[in-house]
Amino acid sequence: EELQPYDIARIFEGLPEKHHTRFLLLLDSEQIAELI
């Protein structure tokens, strides 16, 4: 089962701010576009 954009956004929000950039680097451009 793949993570949905809502799930990814919740994970992102739950991370400390210092890890946001590293988390985004793990996603592909399509996944990032769905978050925006």
MODELLER restraints for C-alpha pairs under 7 A, 6 or more apart:
rsr = mdl.restraints
at = mdl.atoms
rsr.add(forms.Gaussian(group=physical.xy_distance, feature=features.Distance(at['CA:5:A'], at['CA:34:A']), mean=6.06, stdev=0.5))
rsr.add(forms.Gaussian(group=physical.xy_distance, feature=features.Distance(at['CA:5:A'], at['CA:35:A']), mean=5.74, stdev=0.5))
rsr.add(forms.Gaussian(group=physical.xy_distance, feature=features.Distance(at['CA:9:A'], at['CA:35:A']), mean=6.43, stdev=0.5))
rsr.add(forms.Gaussian(group=physical.xy_distance, feature=features.Distance(at['CA:12:A'], at['CA:20:A']), mean=6.66, stdev=0.5))
